[in-house]
Amino acid sequence: MARDMYGSMTGASAWMMTGVWDASHLVLLWTMWAVMMAGMMLPGAWPMLAMFGTFADRQSDTARHSGHQLLFAGGYVLVWALFSVGATILQRQLAAALLLSPMMELTSARFGAAILVVAGIYQWTPLKRTCLRACRSPISFLFQHWQPGASGALRMGASHGIYCLGCCWSLMLLLFVGGVMNLYVIAALTTMVTIEKVIRGGEAIAFLSGGMLVALGLWMLIAQ
């Protein structure tokens, strides 16, 4: 879809150029966001999924363990699917206010700078640190939130998804700054999220990235 947007606009993304956003077009837009969020967030959640699989393997047979692991992942993805509803609404509101181009890029440098500053400041907040700590500690999370059975796996996945949302929602808004369908921006944000959650020193990296985002946002404001 991203490749087609910068080409002839006759393929999978041609529907984005519609002048009438009816229910079917909104569902397609939400689906795009939901799939993109799953693709961007699941790599960083892999250690938690793997650790859950280890815990579940000790308590059930192989078939049941596999099903519970899928339910855990499903609960996690469900949270980001709900976030995608908000992202879809925000995108349509920005487009209606002429702040977003048909290519899904912000047309206002000042608004983009404001998003960068907000995202950067959020990287320094206690809520960010708390949520990131939960995402970086699979064993601790599972001991504290363990619930047996299929419904327990689904609820644990959703709980982890909520922590992940609290950790990364502001970074996902940066898609509007760099272009929602810009594959380089998508890859960069996926890498950033994964590094924060998986690599040693991820909390320090999150703090430093916040400073870089604030600096970039302020530079964009001054340059206007």
Buried (B, 14 or more C-beta within 10 A) or exposed (E): BBEBBEEEBEEEBEBBEEEEBEEEBBEBBBEBBBBBBBEBBBBBBBBBBEBBBEBBBEEBEEEBBBBBBBBBBBBBBBBBBBBBEEBBEBBBEBBEEEBBEEBBBBBBEEBBBBBBBBBBBBBEEEEBBEBBBBBBBBEEBBEEBBEEEBEBBBBBBBBBBBBBBBBBBBBBBBBBBBBBBBEEBBEEBBEBBBBBBBEEEBBEBBBEBBEEBBEBBBEBBEEE
